[in-house]
Amino acid sequence: MQIKTSLLPLVKLRSFWQKRSLFWFLGRGLLIFCSLTPGHALKYTCTLTTQSLNFGTIIPIHNMSTTTTTTVSVTCTLERGNNEPVNYIIRFSPGKSGNQLSRHMTMDQNHLSYNIYSCDGCSQILGDGQEGTYQFSHSYILSRQEGETRTDTFVIHGHVPSQPLAQVGTYQDMLTVTLDYFE
């Protein structure tokens, strides 16, 4: 089975003067679309849930990067049977940049670089498993009685590097998060 979820990180950069400093604000937003592609009949079902990613306030003159976190959760429910093997992989698309190693949000012709990682301060970029990118995955046994449910939550670390010359405005990117689950 395969579930695809589209994420729309929405970024708003606004400027104003206060104490002779330029401040930029990064807003948040996330639009989610789901589609289910059926495979062969499994004895369990899985769902994918995401939370919005909020980078908070960015002050370019401080020449600092911004990091934040969000989560992706997978919930699998035993529909029938007992001791059923559950296996899944969560993949992330490269977004509008077409390059999962160098993602960026866009506003007209302007770009704001960012990326998503599997851990804080690490170099494991989340992607589709190609080009050395990392995918979340898990395997376990659903057992006991019908209706047993298990939820696994994975932390996504978002990072916007220092970009003191970024233009004021609203930036966005579209990522597709794909959950493949199988026996």
KEKOL-221341 format. One record per residue: x, z, y of N, C-alpha, C in turn. Coordinates in nm, 2 decimals. Each point is the difference from the previous one (the first is absolute). Last residue first. Layout:
<<X Z Y> <X Z Y> <X Z Y>> ...
//
This chain:
<<0.41 0.37 -0.62> <0.03 0.09 -0.11> <0.15 0.00 -0.03>> <<-0.18 -0.09 0.51> <-0.01 -0.06 -0.13> <0.03 0.10 -0.11>> <<-0.05 -0.13 0.58> <0.00 0.10 -0.10> <-0.03 -0.06 -0.14>> <<0.16 -0.09 0.56> <-0.02 -0.07 -0.14> <0.00 0.11 -0.10>> <<-0.06 -0.05 0.56> <0.00 0.10 -0.11> <-0.02 -0.09 -0.13>> <<0.16 -0.10 0.54> <-0.06 -0.05 -0.12> <0.02 0.11 -0.11>> <<-0.01 -0.09 0.57> <0.05 0.09 -0.10> <-0.08 -0.04 -0.13>> <<0.13 -0.26 0.49> <-0.09 0.01 -0.12> <0.06 0.09 -0.10>> <<0.04 -0.07 0.57> <0.06 0.02 -0.13> <-0.10 0.00 -0.11>> <<0.06 -0.15 0.55> <-0.09 0.01 -0.12> <0.09 0.01 -0.12>> <<0.05 0.13 0.56> <0.05 -0.07 -0.11> <-0.10 0.01 -0.12>> <<0.07 0.08 0.59> <-0.06 0.02 -0.13> <0.06 -0.08 -0.11>> <<0.00 0.20 0.57> <0.07 -0.07 -0.11> <-0.07 0.03 -0.13>> <<-0.08 0.04 0.57> <-0.05 0.03 -0.13> <0.07 -0.09 -0.11>> <<0.22 0.14 0.50> <-0.11 -0.07 -0.06> <-0.04 0.06 -0.14>> <<0.47 -0.04 0.35> <-0.12 0.08 -0.01> <-0.11 -0.09 -0.06>> <<0.52 -0.10 -0.12> <-0.10 -0.02 0.10> <-0.13 0.09 -0.02>> <<0.54 0.10 -0.14> <-0.13 -0.05 -0.05> <-0.10 -0.01 0.11>> <<0.47 0.16 0.00> <-0.04 -0.12 0.08> <-0.13 -0.05 -0.05>> <<0.24 0.38 -0.20> <-0.02 0.03 0.14> <-0.05 -0.12 0.08>> <<0.02 0.18 -0.51> <-0.02 -0.14 0.06> <-0.03 0.01 0.15>> <<0.14 0.30 -0.50> <0.00 0.00 0.15> <0.00 -0.15 0.05>> <<-0.22 0.07 -0.48> <0.13 0.03 0.06> <-0.01 -0.01 0.15>> <<-0.37 0.13 -0.37> <0.02 -0.09 0.10> <0.13 0.03 0.07>> <<-0.26 0.12 -0.50> <0.11 0.02 0.10> <0.00 -0.11 0.10>> <<-0.30 0.28 -0.43> <0.01 -0.11 0.09> <0.11 0.03 0.10>> <<-0.14 0.16 -0.52> <0.07 0.04 0.12> <0.02 -0.12 0.09>> <<-0.34 0.18 -0.42> <0.06 -0.11 0.06> <0.06 0.04 0.13>> <<-0.17 0.25 -0.49> <0.03 0.01 0.15> <0.07 -0.13 0.04>> <<-0.36 0.11 -0.42> <0.14 -0.04 0.03> <0.01 0.00 0.15>> <<-0.34 0.21 -0.42> <0.02 -0.03 0.14> <0.15 -0.03 0.03>> <<-0.39 0.02 -0.43> <0.14 0.01 0.03> <0.01 -0.04 0.15>> <<-0.41 0.17 -0.37> <0.04 -0.06 0.13> <0.14 0.03 0.03>> <<-0.39 -0.01 -0.43> <0.13 0.05 0.05> <0.03 -0.08 0.12>> <<-0.44 0.13 -0.37> <0.05 -0.07 0.12> <0.13 0.06 0.04>> <<-0.40 -0.04 -0.43> <0.12 0.07 0.05> <0.05 -0.09 0.11>> <<-0.38 -0.11 -0.28> <-0.02 0.04 0.14> <0.12 0.07 0.06>> <<-0.08 0.02 -0.53> <-0.04 -0.11 0.09> <-0.02 0.05 0.14>> <<0.32 0.30 -0.30> <-0.14 -0.06 0.00> <-0.02 -0.11 0.10>> <<0.49 0.12 -0.19> <-0.11 0.09 -0.01> <-0.14 -0.07 0.00>> <<0.45 -0.23 0.23> <-0.05 0.05 -0.13> <-0.12 0.09 0.02>> <<0.39 -0.37 0.22> <-0.13 0.06 0.03> <-0.06 0.04 -0.13>> <<0.54 -0.10 0.13> <-0.11 -0.01 -0.09> <-0.12 0.08 0.05>> <<0.43 -0.27 0.27> <-0.04 0.13 -0.07> <-0.12 -0.03 -0.09>> <<0.36 -0.23 0.41> <-0.05 -0.02 -0.14> <-0.04 0.14 -0.05>> <<0.15 -0.29 0.50> <-0.03 0.12 -0.07> <-0.05 -0.04 -0.14>> <<0.24 -0.19 0.52> <-0.06 -0.02 -0.13> <-0.02 0.13 -0.08>> <<0.15 -0.27 0.51> <-0.04 0.12 -0.07> <-0.06 -0.04 -0.13>> <<0.39 -0.28 0.25> <-0.14 0.00 -0.03> <-0.03 0.14 -0.06>> <<0.42 -0.26 0.31> <-0.05 0.10 -0.09> <-0.15 -0.01 -0.02>> <<0.42 -0.38 0.12> <-0.10 0.09 0.06> <-0.06 0.09 -0.11>> <<0.34 -0.37 -0.03> <0.05 0.13 0.00> <-0.10 0.10 0.06>> <<-0.09 -0.47 -0.06> <0.10 0.02 0.11> <0.05 0.14 0.01>> <<-0.46 -0.03 -0.25> <0.10 -0.11 0.02> <0.10 0.04 0.11>> <<-0.39 0.26 -0.11> <0.10 0.01 -0.11> <0.11 -0.10 0.01>> <<-0.36 0.07 0.32> <-0.06 -0.06 -0.12> <0.10 0.01 -0.12>> <<0.02 0.35 0.42> <-0.03 -0.14 0.00> <-0.06 -0.04 -0.14>> <<0.26 0.42 0.33> <-0.11 -0.03 -0.09> <-0.04 -0.14 0.01>> <<0.50 0.24 0.08> <-0.12 -0.07 0.07> <-0.11 -0.03 -0.11>> <<0.43 0.34 0.02> <-0.09 -0.06 -0.09> <-0.12 -0.06 0.07>> <<0.38 0.28 0.17> <0.00 -0.15 0.03> <-0.09 -0.08 -0.10>> <<-0.03 0.53 0.23> <0.06 -0.08 -0.11> <0.00 -0.15 0.03>> <<-0.20 0.39 0.25> <0.14 -0.02 0.02> <0.07 -0.08 -0.10>> <<-0.45 0.18 -0.16> <0.05 0.02 0.14> <0.15 -0.02 0.01>> <<-0.30 -0.27 -0.37> <0.04 0.14 0.03> <0.06 0.01 0.14>> <<-0.19 -0.41 -0.17> <-0.04 0.09 -0.11> <0.04 0.14 0.02>> <<-0.10 -0.39 0.40> <0.10 0.05 -0.10> <-0.06 0.10 -0.10>> <<-0.09 -0.41 0.42> <-0.06 0.11 -0.07> <0.10 0.03 -0.12>> <<0.05 -0.24 0.53> <-0.01 -0.02 -0.14> <-0.05 0.13 -0.07>> <<0.07 -0.31 0.51> <-0.03 0.13 -0.07> <0.02 -0.03 -0.15>> <<0.03 -0.25 0.55> <0.05 0.02 -0.14> <-0.04 0.13 -0.06>> <<-0.22 -0.34 0.37> <0.04 0.14 0.00> <0.04 0.03 -0.15>> <<-0.08 -0.46 0.35> <0.01 0.06 -0.13> <0.04 0.15 0.02>> <<-0.25 -0.46 0.29> <0.09 0.12 0.00> <0.00 0.06 -0.14>> <<-0.27 -0.38 0.17> <0.13 -0.04 -0.05> <0.10 0.12 -0.01>> <<-0.50 0.12 -0.01> <0.04 -0.13 0.05> <0.13 -0.04 -0.06>> <<-0.02 0.42 -0.16> <-0.10 -0.01 0.11> <0.04 -0.13 0.07>> <<0.13 0.26 -0.52> <0.00 -0.10 0.11> <-0.10 0.02 0.10>> <<0.33 0.26 -0.41> <-0.14 -0.01 0.06> <0.02 -0.10 0.11>> <<0.34 0.04 -0.44> <-0.03 0.02 0.14> <-0.15 -0.02 0.03>> <<0.42 0.05 -0.43> <-0.13 -0.01 0.05> <-0.01 0.02 0.15>> <<0.37 -0.09 -0.38> <0.00 0.01 0.15> <-0.14 -0.03 0.05>> <<0.09 0.01 -0.46> <0.12 0.07 0.04> <0.01 0.02 0.15>> <<-0.34 -0.26 -0.22> <-0.02 0.14 -0.03> <0.12 0.09 0.04>> <<-0.19 -0.48 0.18> <0.12 0.05 -0.05> <-0.01 0.15 -0.02>> <<-0.33 -0.29 0.20> <0.04 -0.08 -0.12> <0.13 0.06 -0.06>> <<-0.28 0.14 0.40> <0.14 -0.05 0.02> <0.04 -0.09 -0.12>> <<-0.43 0.23 0.02> <0.01 -0.13 0.08> <0.14 -0.05 0.01>> <<-0.07 0.32 -0.41> <-0.07 0.00 0.13> <0.02 -0.14 0.06>> <<0.15 0.16 -0.45> <0.09 0.01 0.11> <-0.06 0.00 0.14>> <<-0.23 0.23 -0.45> <0.04 -0.13 0.04> <0.09 0.01 0.12>> <<-0.06 0.35 -0.43> <-0.03 -0.02 0.15> <0.05 -0.14 0.04>> <<-0.16 0.29 -0.49> <0.09 -0.09 0.07> <-0.05 -0.01 0.15>> <<-0.05 0.33 -0.47> <-0.05 -0.02 0.13> <0.10 -0.09 0.07>> <<-0.14 0.11 -0.54> <0.10 -0.03 0.09> <-0.07 -0.02 0.14>> <<-0.12 0.25 -0.53> <-0.03 -0.08 0.12> <0.12 -0.02 0.09>> <<-0.24 0.19 -0.51> <0.12 -0.04 0.07> <-0.04 -0.08 0.12>> <<-0.20 0.34 -0.43> <-0.02 -0.06 0.13> <0.13 -0.04 0.06>> <<-0.24 0.12 -0.52> <0.12 -0.01 0.09> <-0.04 -0.07 0.13>> <<-0.31 0.32 -0.32> <0.02 -0.14 0.04> <0.12 0.00 0.09>> <<-0.27 0.36 -0.28> <0.14 -0.03 0.00> <0.04 -0.15 0.03>> <<-0.50 0.02 -0.09> <0.08 0.12 0.01> <0.15 -0.04 -0.01>> <<-0.53 -0.25 0.12> <0.12 0.02 -0.09> <0.07 0.13 0.03>> <<-0.27 -0.24 0.39> <-0.04 0.02 -0.14> <0.13 0.02 -0.08>> <<0.01 0.01 0.48> <-0.14 -0.05 -0.02> <-0.05 0.02 -0.14>> <<0.39 0.22 0.35> <-0.03 -0.04 -0.14> <-0.14 -0.03 -0.01>> <<0.29 -0.03 0.46> <-0.10 0.07 -0.07> <-0.02 -0.06 -0.14>> <<0.37 0.03 0.45> <-0.04 -0.07 -0.12> <-0.10 0.09 -0.07>> <<0.24 -0.07 0.52> <-0.09 0.08 -0.09> <-0.04 -0.08 -0.12>> <<0.39 0.00 0.42> <-0.06 -0.08 -0.11> <-0.07 0.10 -0.08>> <<0.21 -0.03 0.54> <-0.04 0.08 -0.12> <-0.06 -0.10 -0.10>> <<0.34 0.04 0.47> <-0.08 -0.09 -0.09> <-0.03 0.07 -0.12>> <<0.16 0.16 0.54> <-0.01 0.00 -0.15> <-0.08 -0.11 -0.06>> <<0.34 0.13 0.46> <-0.14 -0.01 -0.04> <0.00 0.00 -0.15>> <<0.36 0.12 0.46> <-0.03 -0.02 -0.14> <-0.15 -0.03 -0.02>> <<0.44 -0.07 0.39> <-0.12 0.07 -0.04> <-0.03 -0.02 -0.14>> <<0.39 -0.08 0.43> <-0.03 0.00 -0.14> <-0.13 0.08 -0.02>> <<0.34 -0.26 0.41> <-0.12 0.08 -0.04> <-0.03 -0.01 -0.14>> <<0.46 -0.05 0.36> <-0.09 -0.06 -0.09> <-0.12 0.09 -0.03>> <<0.31 -0.03 0.46> <-0.02 0.07 -0.12> <-0.10 -0.08 -0.09>> <<0.17 -0.02 0.49> <0.07 -0.08 -0.10> <0.00 0.07 -0.14>> <<-0.21 0.10 0.45> <0.08 0.10 -0.08> <0.08 -0.06 -0.11>> <<-0.30 -0.26 0.28> <0.12 0.04 0.07> <0.08 0.11 -0.07>> <<-0.43 -0.17 -0.18> <0.12 -0.08 -0.02> <0.13 0.04 0.08>> <<-0.42 0.26 -0.22> <0.05 -0.01 0.14> <0.13 -0.08 -0.01>> <<-0.48 0.09 -0.30> <0.13 -0.05 0.00> <0.05 -0.01 0.15>> <<-0.40 0.27 -0.33> <0.05 -0.04 0.13> <0.14 -0.05 -0.02>> <<-0.32 -0.02 -0.43> <0.00 0.09 0.11> <0.05 -0.06 0.13>> <<-0.09 -0.18 -0.46> <0.14 0.02 0.04> <0.01 0.09 0.12>> <<-0.35 -0.08 -0.43> <0.00 0.02 0.15> <0.14 0.03 0.04>> <<-0.33 -0.21 -0.43> <0.14 0.03 0.04> <0.01 0.01 0.15>> <<-0.42 0.07 -0.40> <0.06 -0.08 0.12> <0.14 0.06 0.03>> <<-0.20 0.00 -0.51> <-0.03 0.07 0.13> <0.07 -0.07 0.11>> <<-0.20 -0.15 -0.52> <0.11 0.01 0.09> <-0.04 0.08 0.12>> <<-0.13 -0.12 -0.56> <-0.04 0.06 0.13> <0.12 0.01 0.09>> <<-0.20 -0.23 -0.50> <0.11 0.01 0.09> <-0.05 0.05 0.14>> <<-0.16 0.01 -0.57> <-0.03 -0.04 0.14> <0.12 0.03 0.09>> <<-0.15 -0.09 -0.57> <0.08 0.06 0.11> <-0.04 -0.05 0.14>> <<-0.19 0.06 -0.57> <0.01 -0.07 0.13> <0.08 0.07 0.10>> <<-0.05 -0.05 -0.58> <0.00 0.08 0.12> <0.00 -0.09 0.12>> <<0.02 -0.16 -0.45> <-0.08 0.12 -0.02> <0.00 0.09 0.12>> <<0.05 -0.55 0.00> <0.07 0.12 -0.02> <-0.09 0.11 -0.02>> <<-0.03 -0.57 -0.03> <-0.07 0.13 0.01> <0.09 0.12 -0.03>> <<0.21 -0.45 0.21> <-0.08 0.03 -0.12> <-0.05 0.14 0.02>> <<0.05 -0.18 0.45> <0.08 -0.05 -0.11> <-0.07 0.02 -0.13>> <<-0.15 -0.04 0.56> <-0.01 0.05 -0.14> <0.10 -0.06 -0.09>> <<0.00 0.10 0.54> <0.02 -0.12 -0.09> <0.00 0.06 -0.15>> <<-0.16 0.17 0.53> <0.03 0.03 -0.14> <0.00 -0.12 -0.08>> <<0.06 0.17 0.55> <-0.06 -0.10 -0.09> <0.05 0.04 -0.14>> <<-0.04 0.21 0.55> <0.03 0.01 -0.14> <-0.06 -0.11 -0.08>> <<0.18 0.17 0.53> <-0.09 -0.09 -0.08> <0.04 0.01 -0.14>> <<0.09 0.28 0.50> <0.02 -0.01 -0.15> <-0.11 -0.09 -0.06>> <<0.28 0.17 0.48> <-0.12 -0.07 -0.04> <0.02 -0.03 -0.15>> <<0.21 0.34 0.41> <0.02 -0.05 -0.14> <-0.13 -0.06 -0.04>> <<0.30 0.25 0.44> <-0.12 -0.07 -0.05> <0.03 -0.06 -0.13>> <<0.23 0.28 0.47> <-0.01 -0.02 -0.14> <-0.13 -0.07 -0.03>> <<0.39 0.05 0.43> <-0.13 0.04 -0.05> <-0.01 -0.02 -0.15>> <<0.40 0.08 0.38> <-0.03 -0.08 -0.12> <-0.13 0.06 -0.06>> <<0.26 0.00 0.51> <-0.08 0.07 -0.10> <-0.03 -0.10 -0.11>> <<0.38 0.09 0.42> <-0.07 -0.09 -0.08> <-0.08 0.08 -0.11>> <<0.26 0.08 0.52> <-0.04 0.05 -0.13> <-0.08 -0.11 -0.07>> <<0.38 0.08 0.42> <-0.10 -0.09 -0.06> <-0.03 0.05 -0.14>> <<0.17 0.27 0.46> <0.03 -0.04 -0.13> <-0.11 -0.09 -0.05>> <<0.02 0.26 0.42> <0.09 -0.12 0.00> <0.04 -0.04 -0.13>> <<-0.34 0.33 0.08> <0.13 0.05 0.02> <0.11 -0.10 -0.01>> <<-0.39 -0.22 -0.15> <-0.02 0.15 0.02> <0.14 0.06 0.01>> <<-0.29 -0.51 -0.07> <0.12 0.07 0.06> <-0.04 0.15 0.02>> <<-0.16 -0.38 -0.38> <-0.04 0.06 0.12> <0.12 0.08 0.05>> <<-0.18 -0.38 -0.43> <0.10 0.07 0.09> <-0.06 0.06 0.12>> <<-0.12 -0.16 -0.55> <-0.04 0.01 0.14> <0.11 0.07 0.08>> <<-0.12 -0.23 -0.52> <0.10 0.05 0.09> <-0.05 -0.01 0.14>> <<-0.21 0.00 -0.53> <-0.02 -0.02 0.14> <0.11 0.06 0.08>> <<-0.13 -0.18 -0.53> <0.09 0.07 0.09> <-0.03 -0.03 0.14>> <<-0.19 -0.03 -0.54> <-0.03 -0.04 0.14> <0.09 0.09 0.09>> <<-0.04 -0.17 -0.55> <0.06 0.10 0.09> <-0.02 -0.05 0.15>> <<-0.25 -0.13 -0.46> <0.03 -0.06 0.13> <0.05 0.11 0.09>> <<-0.07 -0.13 -0.56> <0.02 0.10 0.10> <0.03 -0.07 0.14>> <<-0.24 -0.12 -0.51> <0.07 -0.04 0.11> <0.00 0.11 0.11>> <<-0.04 -0.03 -0.57> <-0.05 0.06 0.13> <0.08 -0.05 0.11>> <<-0.12 -0.11 -0.56> <0.08 -0.03 0.12> <-0.07 0.06 0.12>> <<0.02 0.04 -0.57> <-0.07 0.03 0.12> <0.09 -0.03 0.12>> <<-0.04 -0.11 -0.57> <0.07 -0.01 0.13> <-0.09 0.03 0.11>> <<0.06 0.03 -0.59> <-0.08 0.00 0.12> <0.09 0.00 0.12>> 
//
